[in-house]
């Protein structure tokens, strides 16, 4: 059997699959964020371990002896976070998270200091790890001076599991210290933040063995000695592995954030439009991503504001949507990456009148996220990646109304898989299987059968194209 650990922003998911990739056990456990004021966003790394242990306890209680059958473990986690540990592995401060926007000034400094865009293949954005470390150096020098290693969130989990300092290519690419084309740390980019390669973990491919489970954890949970831990993947690359999007295809994720993801056979950056060009979790493959920082979280925010839940908010939509809402919504609750790279952008409604009802606002939020995703599809097309169909994943994809709106806006057919467990935890378990079987095999990463295709409605294309133009104008204004 093979185990996947997915460290999400709001919780941990543990999933175990058998040799035929059927899910045999799973559990989830929440993770709390610390109470800090925007644009700050922080979590305590120790809370991740407690959440994993709680999920382990649940699985062990339901399935006695199951951990002893696990041959390989794969890891997935939210990207870009900065976990700073000293030379004795003690955590020096809370993790600065992916959606933290404090370092926008440091981004400007680093863009001028070194060739981050050429070597790292991406704009220097506040969410990435390198500008976070520049902020720590300037604002918390006593912490910076004690840094023994800088780890990404899932790689801190790996340290707990194995005692090894290791990272893999897909996650490392999101630090801005990786030479993404060469798949190695860049001394030039590290020096720009006054760090060295000695303070970085060793690099692996996501399918490679990075270590084995520590004896203490084997005794506690019943893992067999020698159980391997794979490199794993950043959350979106792990989700791609779960969907079989490793060498071709595409997916659209409607989670807390929104992502359009497509593999590429070469390193194809499009820095000017805020496209992320990263290494994939499998050897010899890269990928492009368009990313918006708030997707399903926009609908959750609106539901809270309306003092209801998401399901009830969606139920207020008309049975048939014949065109765009009279209200336009910018979904930039926490800034925006693709295509504007603007951490200070903020959300807004435009066109509200005394006749506007809750249903208009709900539809506007769904469309606003769709318009922002269309910006991502356009940016990827400009970077030589044309997408006409994509799998739909993430919590928001459970709403067929929302998928239909996005298909109409983006002109892309959205495929709903037969089952729902093809996410990051499933992809991590597949990577654990690959490592245990001692090598990358594309056959492990098959695509799921399609239950339904949500195709664009041609008669609404023109109206949504005009509305998208108004959306773009609203941001410029």
Secondary structure, 3 states (H helix, E strand, C coil): CEEEEEECCCEEEEEEECCCCCEEEEEEEECCCCCCCCCCCEECHHHHHHHHHHHHHHHHHHCCCHHHHCCEEEEEECCCCEEEECCCCCECCCEECCCCCCCHHHHHHHHHHCCHHHHHCCCCCCCCHHHHHHHHHHHCHHHHCCCCEEECHHHHHHHHHHCCCEEEHHHHHHHCCEECCCCEECHHHHHHCCCCHHHECEEECCCCEEEECCHHHHHHHCCCCCCEEECCEEHHHHHHHHHCCCCCCEEEEECCCEEEEEEECCCCCCHHHCCEEEECCCCCCEEEEEEECCCHHHHHHHHHHCCCCHHHHHCCCCCCCCCCCCCEEECCCCCECCCCCECCCCCEEECCCCCCCHHHHHHHHHHHHHHHHHHHHHHHHHCCCCCCEEEEECHHHHCHHHHHHHHHHHCCEEEEECCCCCCHHHHHHHHHHHHHCCCCCHHHCCCCCEEEEECCCHHHHHHHHHHHHHHHHHHHC
